[in-house]
Amino acid sequence: MKIKIEMMGMTLLSFQERACQDVRGIRRYMASPQCHEMDIEAVNKEMCYPTVEHVLEHTKNALKKIGAKHLFIATDKYSYEKEFKENLKEVSLCYI
């Protein structure tokens, strides 16, 4: 029996001004294992300070991979609400 997942949740922490200022070649930093494969790549500044385009691309890929129609976003400061609405028209959005 295949279970269909129709929703996805994400935490978008976009206001970490100093969180990753010293990231240089380490494999694990805070909750980084959920963002990358530690045995393949080190943590880098793009992971800590992603562009909105990077966030949208990875979100679209994840939604497509699981076939989600609903996206729940928990965020601290910058929600990218306008960008998500413009680029994810087929997905219902909920901000927390």
LINVEN-V186026 format. One record per residue. N is the residue number from 0. RES is the residue in one letter. PHI is phi in whole degrees, -180 to 180 (999 if undefined). Layout:
n;res;phi
N;RES;PHI
N;RES;PHI
This chain:
n;res;phi
0;M;999
1;K;-97
2;I;-95
3;K;-94
4;I;-97
5;E;-109
6;M;-137
7;M;-139
8;G;-118
9;M;-146
10;T;-107
11;L;-111
12;L;-97
13;S;-108
14;F;-127
15;Q;-110
16;E;-55
17;R;-115
18;A;-59
19;C;-122
20;Q;-63
21;D;-108
22;V;-74
23;R;-149
24;G;74
25;I;-87
26;R;-91
27;R;-138
28;Y;-146
29;M;49
30;A;-98
31;S;-59
32;P;-58
33;Q;-79
34;C;-104
35;H;-161
36;E;-94
37;M;-60
38;D;-80
39;I;-106
40;E;-139
41;A;-87
42;V;-66
43;N;-135
44;K;-65
45;E;-62
46;M;-69
47;C;-80
48;Y;-126
49;P;-71
50;T;-75
51;V;-63
52;E;-64
53;H;-64
54;V;-62
55;L;-63
56;E;-61
57;H;-69
58;T;-67
59;K;-58
60;N;-63
61;A;-67
62;L;-62
63;K;-64
64;K;-60
65;I;-101
66;G;73
67;A;-75
68;K;-112
69;H;-131
70;L;-127
71;F;-103
72;I;-122
73;A;-100
74;T;-142
75;D;-98
76;K;-138
77;Y;-98
78;S;-90
79;Y;54
80;E;-57
81;K;-60
82;E;-65
83;F;-64
84;K;-63
85;E;-71
86;N;-104
87;L;-126
88;K;-64
89;E;-85
90;V;-117
91;S;-82
92;L;-113
93;C;-137
94;Y;-103
95;I;-119
